[in-house]
Amino acid sequence: MSGFMDKEMLPPWLAHPSIPLGSAGWRVGHGEKYWYEFVAWFSALSVVERESYKHRYPKPDSWKLFWPYVPEKLDEYLSGNA
């Protein structure tokens, strides 16, 4: 990995614990910037790397719907078909 892939990013719930999933904070301001950077970073991981990452950073119950959305629907989202 090179560039932005060299540094593992924290999952959104750890990077910005005060912004709950579904909040407008992920669509504006510092949360939005982090969200898009995280999605780009995570989508570049291999399937094995993604699974390893998920095990290292278990999500809280309030983020239950996060992994089913990222990356399974990520390709649709990035191509504008979601």
N, C-alpha and C positions, 0 to 999 in steps of 0.2 A: 504494500500500500504506500501511496505517496501523497504529498499535499495534505488536504484536510482529512484524509483517511488515517494519517499517522497518529492522530490524537483521538482516543475514544471519547465520544460525547456522552454525557449523562442523559438518562431518559428525561423527558420533559417534567415529570412529577418530582424529580430530584433537583433539576436545574432551576425550576421556578415553582417551588412547593405552594406558593400562595395563589397560584392560578389553577383553578380546577378544570378538569376536562370539560369541554363544551363552553367555556367562558369566552367572552369577547376579548379577553386578554391574550388569547392565542391568535386573534385576527387583527390586532392592532398593537403597535408599540413593540417593546422588547420581546414579548412573548411570541409575536408573529415572526420576527426575525429568527428567533431560536427554533421555532417550529419548522420553518422551511429549511433551515440548515440541518436540523436533525433528520428530517425526512429524506433529504438528498444524501446525507451521510449513511443513514440506515439502508436506504435502497441500494447503495453500492456494495453492501456486504453480501457475501455468499449466503446460501441457505444455511449452511453449517454455522457460519459466523453469527447469523441472526438468532439461531436457536441457542447458541452459547450465550449470547448477549442477554436474551430473555431470561435465562437461568441465573445469570449474575445479578440481574436487576429485576426482582419480582415486583410486579405492579401492585399498588394498593387496590382495594375493592372498588374505590371510587373511579378507578381507571379501567374497569373491567372490559369495556368495549374498545380499548385502544389497540391491542394486538390483532384482533380480528379485522381491523381497518388497515393497519400498517403491518406488513406491506401487501397483504393479499389483494387489496383493491388499489394499491399504489400505482400500478401500471395504468389502470383506467383513469385515475386522478391526473397523473402526469400527462396523459395523452388527451385530456379534456373530455373523456367519455363518461365520467362519473356523474 
